[in-house]
Amino acid sequence: MPKLRFALGEDLAPQELVRLGLALLPLLEDPRLKALVRSLARKPGLQEKEVAPLREALLERLADPAFRARVAESPEVGLTFVGEKPVLVFADVTGYLQASGRTSRLTPAGLTQGLALLLAEDRKAFTALVRRLGYLLEAPPLPVAEADLEALLKRVDEDRERLARGERGGLALPERVVVVESPNKARTLAGFFGRPMRRYLPGLVVYEALAEEGYLVVTATRGHVTDLALRGGLYGVETTPAYRPRYHPLRACPEGSVPDPFCPDGTESQPDRDRALQALRSLALEAQDFLLATDPDTEGEKIAYDVYLALRAFGREVVRGEFHAVTPRAFLEALRRPREVKEDLVEAQMVRRIADRWIGFALSEDLQRLLGRRGLSAGRVQTPVLGWVIAREREARTRLPFTEVALRGLALRFPGEVRERVLLLEVLEEGEREQNPLPPYTTDALLADASREGFRVPEAMALAQDLFEAGLITYHRTDATRVAPEGMALARRLIEARFGPEYARPRPWGEGGAHEAIRPTRPLWPEDLEEAGLFQALPLSEAHGRLYDLIFRRFLASQMAPARVREKRLRACLGEACQELTLRVALPFPGFARVWPLGLDPDLAAGPYAVAPKTVRLPKAARYTEGELVAEMKRRGLGRPSTYATIVERLLERRYVVRRGPFLVPTRLGERVYALLTEKPPLAPVARRFVGEAFTREVEAWMDRVEAGEDPTPLLRELHEATLALLEALGDD
């Protein structure tokens, strides 16, 4: 069992001192001290003056008998004595990986089978080793009783015999270029095969690593490489003799990327994604094939298609790789089972972009002209969502009287003004029932809960993107609740280890399809995430941890046994005003509530209760929060997982709505813009159909049919006619 031993004294070298801090991290309660350990762990070549505060803090704690007792009780950190000198003993993860890795070799005959046997004579060190290996590996070491040693040893002997015969055909080292859209994702993928080499090309950072599948070159486009041109045709689309969008590489301007040789202020734009495309072409001169592993949605398919078009003239094989979790297993599966780019998905994305450009640009230009100010915009999804916020604000400004009473922590609200001071409770029914957990998160459900936890919707999506690219969660833009078999196995392992087998109830929550719900990809409890980030040098913040905690607990609860709850159904009457309510008064078996708590209500008996009624005037409806607005988009069928956050962010950026605490409130500008689009001539009579919910749902349904292979020409013709009508509304020819 590989272990590290530290004699607790004042002579530890700086790096050893930091390793000691990492080992004690789960036991350190001072957030400032934990932050110090985290920051020092990321610095190379530490000097004594940098670690002096850490040395003083750790020695002070290790001299404290209470802290030593906590160390002794820890399931992972061992405290022993050599003579009178205390020694800390804990798992050496690096030593284990180095030693076990040497049992297998990458040779001219291929990757040889290895077998590493570990004698776990120290239970604490072994527990720590297994937990920390979970930061790096998808599966823990296999117990000997579960391994087929005879078959493994046979493969070991066969590989040795092949090497002895001098076989060389088992391993080719083609250079395979893997293209993703995010530099963080590229770095994570390359890191699966050891510490990658890094080199720079104009517009690209390239990571290189050696794997059995070949010499992998992993790079990132940094998002889309092209967009609809700003010049030519109707807003970048030729309309005769057929509909043909014109795409231009994205170039850099102070305001951001533009698909044009010039910036909005007339100055020349600078090379950006066009330079990245040229660098990819230079890689084509040295590579055998390309795997386009952009995100598994229509936007990712379009990025892959643009790269494919840039490379196909070089005669290299260019294929698509699809995976929904950034893990070694999913990535290797994509390498081994590539597919062609799905042009139907690409066409659907292009048609959606044309629809947004035509309708959005025409409406935006009309608004800017009518109001005499730049920076205004409208769209087929953005505008109806703005209308919901305005309508809800009108309801919120209407206040209605209610009577509130409080009874043993339970708040009851009755409509109207009630003077009665005696609350009469009648028990209608009581008993036990099973309560099932909620399914794991889809995008809209995650954003709704994240908003309730204090996250802004755009912030939550950005944090989820980071967690996905770090390989910690599955793809976060999804409508699916399905859990793959490996997800259910992961949950069972976590649940049984911490709560016992009676708590595990894995469920798939959906059938078939490639998409999964949002779930963790590794056996990492939220409290482990901080240490895992240090092991892998991941730039994870406290906010990342909070969002991961939400995702983790919702997923684990979805795979646990139902809770058994005892409930009481009551009728509560305050004078003539009556209402029924159900109280959850006990949890005979908590089930999933061990990780997703269910609140308990007071156990009230039947009878009269003296109360002090209070009359309040409350809004007819509460204003939307960002999360509730996303949930409303999902409920009404507007927007997609990839656009929910963007729509909310755009309303805020345009100053059509502002935040007031957790709520969204329309501004005068927002109300005026919405009125011009839906109520007032000259624009509203033409525009209102194209910014209505029905038209947007119709377009989205048509997009789904285009993805399935239907000809988009009829839709483009209708959109074309609508755009011309909008332009003519203000006399633009």
SULTA-V994957 format. One record per residue. RES is the residue in one letter. OMEGA is omega in whole degrees, -180 to 180 (none if undefined). Layout:
BEGIN
res=RES omega=OMEGA
res=RES omega=OMEGA
END
This chain:
BEGIN
res=M omega=-179
res=P omega=-177
res=K omega=172
res=L omega=179
res=R omega=178
res=F omega=172
res=A omega=-174
res=L omega=179
res=G omega=-177
res=E omega=-173
res=D omega=179
res=L omega=175
res=A omega=-177
res=P omega=-179
res=Q omega=178
res=E omega=179
res=L omega=179
res=V omega=177
res=R omega=175
res=L omega=177
res=G omega=178
res=L omega=-180
res=A omega=-178
res=L omega=-173
res=L omega=-179
res=P omega=-177
res=L omega=-179
res=L omega=-176
res=E omega=-178
res=D omega=-178
res=P omega=179
res=R omega=178
res=L omega=177
res=K omega=178
res=A omega=178
res=L omega=178
res=V omega=-179
res=R omega=-176
res=S omega=180
res=L omega=-179
res=A omega=-178
res=R omega=-176
res=K omega=174
res=P omega=172
res=G omega=-177
res=L omega=175
res=Q omega=-176
res=E omega=-178
res=K omega=180
res=E omega=-176
res=V omega=-177
res=A omega=178
res=P omega=179
res=L omega=180
res=R omega=-179
res=E omega=-177
res=A omega=-178
res=L omega=180
res=L omega=178
res=E omega=-179
res=R omega=-178
res=L omega=173
res=A omega=-178
res=D omega=-179
res=P omega=-179
res=A omega=179
res=F omega=178
res=R omega=178
res=A omega=177
res=R omega=177
res=V omega=-179
res=A omega=-180
res=E omega=-178
res=S omega=178
res=P omega=-173
res=E omega=-174
res=V omega=-177
res=G omega=177
res=L omega=179
res=T omega=-180
res=F omega=172
res=V omega=-169
res=G omega=178
res=E omega=-173
res=K omega=179
res=P omega=-179
res=V omega=175
res=L omega=-180
res=V omega=175
res=F omega=-170
res=A omega=175
res=D omega=-176
res=V omega=-179
res=T omega=179
res=G omega=179
res=Y omega=-178
res=L omega=179
res=Q omega=-177
res=A omega=-179
res=S omega=179
res=G omega=-179
res=R omega=179
res=T omega=-180
res=S omega=-177
res=R omega=172
res=L omega=-171
res=T omega=175
res=P omega=178
res=A omega=-180
res=G omega=178
res=L omega=-176
res=T omega=177
res=Q omega=177
res=G omega=177
res=L omega=178
res=A omega=178
res=L omega=-176
res=L omega=176
res=L omega=-174
res=A omega=-178
res=E omega=180
res=D omega=-173
res=R omega=-180
res=K omega=-179
res=A omega=-180
res=F omega=177
res=T omega=179
res=A omega=-180
res=L omega=-179
res=V omega=-180
res=R omega=-177
res=R omega=174
res=L omega=177
res=G omega=176
res=Y omega=-170
res=L omega=-174
res=L omega=-180
res=E omega=-178
res=A omega=180
res=P omega=174
res=P omega=-176
res=L omega=174
res=P omega=-177
res=V omega=-178
res=A omega=-179
res=E omega=-177
res=A omega=174
res=D omega=-174
res=L omega=-179
res=E omega=180
res=A omega=179
res=L omega=-180
res=L omega=177
res=K omega=178
res=R omega=177
res=V omega=-180
res=D omega=180
res=E omega=180
res=D omega=178
res=R omega=178
res=E omega=178
res=R omega=178
res=L omega=180
res=A omega=179
res=R omega=179
res=G omega=179
res=E omega=-179
res=R omega=-172
res=G omega=-175
res=G omega=-175
res=L omega=169
res=A omega=-179
res=L omega=176
res=P omega=175
res=E omega=-179
res=R omega=179
res=V omega=177
res=V omega=-178
res=V omega=174
res=V omega=-179
res=E omega=-174
res=S omega=175
res=P omega=178
res=N omega=179
res=K omega=178
res=A omega=-179
res=R omega=179
res=T omega=-178
res=L omega=-180
res=A omega=-179
res=G omega=177
res=F omega=-173
res=F omega=-179
res=G omega=180
res=R omega=-175
res=P omega=169
res=M omega=-178
res=R omega=173
res=R omega=-174
res=Y omega=170
res=L omega=178
res=P omega=179
res=G omega=-177
res=L omega=164
res=V omega=-174
res=V omega=175
res=Y omega=-177
res=E omega=-179
res=A omega=-180
res=L omega=179
res=A omega=179
res=E omega=-179
res=E omega=179
res=G omega=176
res=Y omega=-172
res=L omega=175
res=V omega=-173
res=V omega=-180
res=T omega=-173
res=A omega=179
res=T omega=-173
res=R omega=177
res=G omega=179
res=H omega=178
res=V omega=178
res=T omega=172
res=D omega=177
res=L omega=-179
res=A omega=179
res=L omega=-178
res=R omega=176
res=G omega=179
res=G omega=177
res=L omega=-177
res=Y omega=176
res=G omega=-179
res=V omega=173
res=E omega=-176
res=T omega=177
res=T omega=-3
res=P omega=178
res=A omega=179
res=Y omega=-179
res=R omega=178
res=P omega=177
res=R omega=-179
res=Y omega=-179
res=H omega=177
res=P omega=179
res=L omega=179
res=R omega=-170
res=A omega=173
res=C omega=176
res=P omega=-179
res=E omega=-175
res=G omega=-177
res=S omega=178
res=V omega=177
res=P omega=-172
res=D omega=176
res=P omega=-176
res=F omega=176
res=C omega=179
res=P omega=179
res=D omega=177
res=G omega=178
res=T omega=-177
res=E omega=177
res=S omega=-175
res=Q omega=-180
res=P omega=179
res=D omega=-179
res=R omega=175
res=D omega=177
res=R omega=177
res=A omega=178
res=L omega=178
res=Q omega=178
res=A omega=176
res=L omega=177
res=R omega=178
res=S omega=175
res=L omega=-180
res=A omega=179
res=L omega=-178
res=E omega=-174
res=A omega=177
res=Q omega=178
res=D omega=-179
res=F omega=172
res=L omega=-178
res=L omega=-171
res=A omega=176
res=T omega=-172
res=D omega=-175
res=P omega=175
res=D omega=-175
res=T omega=177
res=E omega=177
res=G omega=179
res=E omega=179
res=K omega=176
res=I omega=179
res=A omega=-179
res=Y omega=179
res=D omega=178
res=V omega=177
res=Y omega=180
res=L omega=-179
res=A omega=-172
res=L omega=-169
res=R omega=-179
res=A omega=-177
res=F omega=176
res=G omega=178
res=R omega=174
res=E omega=179
res=V omega=-175
res=V omega=-177
res=R omega=173
res=G omega=-178
res=E omega=172
res=F omega=-172
res=H omega=175
res=A omega=-179
res=V omega=179
res=T omega=179
res=P omega=-178
res=R omega=-179
res=A omega=-180
res=F omega=180
res=L omega=177
res=E omega=178
res=A omega=178
res=L omega=-175
res=R omega=-178
res=R omega=179
res=P omega=177
res=R omega=175
res=E omega=172
res=V omega=-179
res=K omega=-174
res=E omega=175
res=D omega=177
res=L omega=179
res=V omega=-179
res=E omega=179
res=A omega=178
res=Q omega=-179
res=M omega=179
res=V omega=178
res=R omega=179
res=R omega=178
res=I omega=179
res=A omega=179
res=D omega=-179
res=R omega=-177
res=W omega=-177
res=I omega=-177
res=G omega=-179
res=F omega=-179
res=A omega=179
res=L omega=-177
res=S omega=179
res=E omega=178
res=D omega=179
res=L omega=-179
res=Q omega=180
res=R omega=-178
res=L omega=-176
res=L omega=176
res=G omega=177
res=R omega=180
res=R omega=175
res=G omega=177
res=L omega=178
res=S omega=176
res=A omega=180
res=G omega=-174
res=R omega=175
res=V omega=-177
res=Q omega=-174
res=T omega=177
res=P omega=178
res=V omega=174
res=L omega=178
res=G omega=178
res=W omega=-179
res=V omega=-180
res=I omega=180
res=A omega=180
res=R omega=178
res=E omega=179
res=R omega=177
res=E omega=-178
res=A omega=180
res=R omega=176
res=T omega=-176
res=R omega=-178
res=L omega=-180
res=P omega=175
res=F omega=175
res=T omega=-179
res=E omega=172
res=V omega=179
res=A omega=-179
res=L omega=177
res=R omega=178
res=G omega=178
res=L omega=180
res=A omega=178
res=L omega=-179
res=R omega=179
res=F omega=178
res=P omega=177
res=G omega=179
res=E omega=-178
res=V omega=-177
res=R omega=-176
res=E omega=-177
res=R omega=177
res=V omega=178
res=L omega=-179
res=L omega=179
res=L omega=177
res=E omega=179
res=V omega=-180
res=L omega=-176
res=E omega=172
res=E omega=-178
res=G omega=-179
res=E omega=174
res=R omega=175
res=E omega=174
res=Q omega=-178
res=N omega=177
res=P omega=173
res=L omega=175
res=P omega=176
res=P omega=-170
res=Y omega=156
res=T omega=-177
res=T omega=-176
res=D omega=-180
res=A omega=178
res=L omega=-178
res=L omega=179
res=A omega=180
res=D omega=179
res=A omega=177
res=S omega=178
res=R omega=179
res=E omega=175
res=G omega=177
res=F omega=166
res=R omega=-176
res=V omega=178
res=P omega=179
res=E omega=-180
res=A omega=179
res=M omega=179
res=A omega=178
res=L omega=178
res=A omega=177
res=Q omega=178
res=D omega=-179
res=L omega=177
res=F omega=-177
res=E omega=176
res=A omega=179
res=G omega=-176
res=L omega=177
res=I omega=175
res=T omega=-175
res=Y omega=-168
res=H omega=175
res=R omega=-172
res=T omega=172
res=D omega=-172
res=A omega=171
res=T omega=-176
res=R omega=174
res=V omega=-180
res=A omega=180
res=P omega=180
res=E omega=176
res=G omega=178
res=M omega=178
res=A omega=177
res=L omega=-179
res=A omega=-180
res=R omega=-180
res=R omega=-179
res=L omega=-175
res=I omega=-177
res=E omega=-179
res=A omega=-175
res=R omega=-172
res=F omega=-177
res=G omega=-175
res=P omega=-178
res=E omega=-180
res=Y omega=-176
res=A omega=175
res=R omega=-177
res=P omega=-179
res=R omega=176
res=P omega=178
res=W omega=180
res=G omega=-177
res=E omega=169
res=G omega=179
res=G omega=-179
res=A omega=-174
res=H omega=178
res=E omega=169
res=A omega=176
res=I omega=-178
res=R omega=174
res=P omega=-180
res=T omega=-176
res=R omega=-180
res=P omega=-177
res=L omega=171
res=W omega=-179
res=P omega=-179
res=E omega=178
res=D omega=-171
res=L omega=-179
res=E omega=-179
res=E omega=178
res=A omega=178
res=G omega=178
res=L omega=180
res=F omega=-175
res=Q omega=-180
res=A omega=179
res=L omega=-180
res=P omega=-176
res=L omega=180
res=S omega=175
res=E omega=179
res=A omega=175
res=H omega=-179
res=G omega=180
res=R omega=-180
res=L omega=177
res=Y omega=179
res=D omega=180
res=L omega=-179
res=I omega=-177
res=F omega=-176
res=R omega=179
res=R omega=180
res=F omega=-176
res=L omega=177
res=A omega=-179
res=S omega=-178
res=Q omega=-178
res=M omega=-180
res=A omega=176
res=P omega=172
res=A omega=173
res=R omega=-174
res=V omega=174
res=R omega=-174
res=E omega=175
res=K omega=175
res=R omega=-174
res=L omega=165
res=R omega=-180
res=A omega=-180
res=C omega=173
res=L omega=-171
res=G omega=-180
res=E omega=-178
res=A omega=-178
res=C omega=174
res=Q omega=176
res=E omega=178
res=L omega=178
res=T omega=-179
res=L omega=173
res=R omega=-169
res=V omega=-179
res=A omega=176
res=L omega=178
res=P omega=174
res=F omega=-172
res=P omega=180
res=G omega=-176
res=F omega=-180
res=A omega=174
res=R omega=180
res=V omega=180
res=W omega=-167
res=P omega=172
res=L omega=180
res=G omega=177
res=L omega=177
res=D omega=176
res=P omega=180
res=D omega=-175
res=L omega=177
res=A omega=176
res=A omega=177
res=G omega=179
res=P omega=179
res=Y omega=176
res=A omega=-179
res=V omega=177
res=A omega=-177
res=P omega=180
res=K omega=180
res=T omega=178
res=V omega=175
res=R omega=-173
res=L omega=178
res=P omega=177
res=K omega=176
res=A omega=179
res=A omega=176
res=R omega=177
res=Y omega=159
res=T omega=179
res=E omega=-180
res=G omega=179
res=E omega=177
res=L omega=176
res=V omega=178
res=A omega=178
res=E omega=175
res=M omega=179
res=K omega=-177
res=R omega=-177
res=R omega=175
res=G omega=176
res=L omega=-180
res=G omega=-180
res=R omega=179
res=P omega=-178
res=S omega=-175
res=T omega=-177
res=Y omega=-177
res=A omega=-179
res=T omega=-179
res=I omega=179
res=V omega=-178
res=E omega=-179
res=R omega=177
res=L omega=179
res=L omega=-180
res=E omega=-179
res=R omega=-178
res=R omega=173
res=Y omega=175
res=V omega=175
res=V omega=175
res=R omega=172
res=R omega=-170
res=G omega=179
res=P omega=-171
res=F omega=176
res=L omega=-178
res=V omega=179
res=P omega=176
res=T omega=175
res=R omega=178
res=L omega=179
res=G omega=180
res=E omega=-179
res=R omega=179
res=V omega=-178
res=Y omega=178
res=A omega=179
res=L omega=-177
res=L omega=-172
res=T omega=-173
res=E omega=-168
res=K omega=173
res=P omega=11
res=P omega=-171
res=L omega=-171
res=A omega=-178
res=P omega=179
res=V omega=-170
res=A omega=-167
res=R omega=178
res=R omega=-172
res=F omega=173
res=V omega=178
res=G omega=-179
res=E omega=-176
res=A omega=-180
res=F omega=-180
res=T omega=178
res=R omega=178
res=E omega=179
res=V omega=-180
res=E omega=177
res=A omega=179
res=W omega=178
res=M omega=178
res=D omega=179
res=R omega=177
res=V omega=177
res=E omega=179
res=A omega=175
res=G omega=-178
res=E omega=180
res=D omega=-178
res=P omega=-174
res=T omega=179
res=P omega=178
res=L omega=179
res=L omega=179
res=R omega=180
res=E omega=179
res=L omega=179
res=H omega=180
res=E omega=179
res=A omega=-179
res=T omega=179
res=L omega=179
res=A omega=179
res=L omega=179
res=L omega=-180
res=E omega=-178
res=A omega=178
res=L omega=174
res=G omega=179
res=D omega=178
res=D omega=none
END
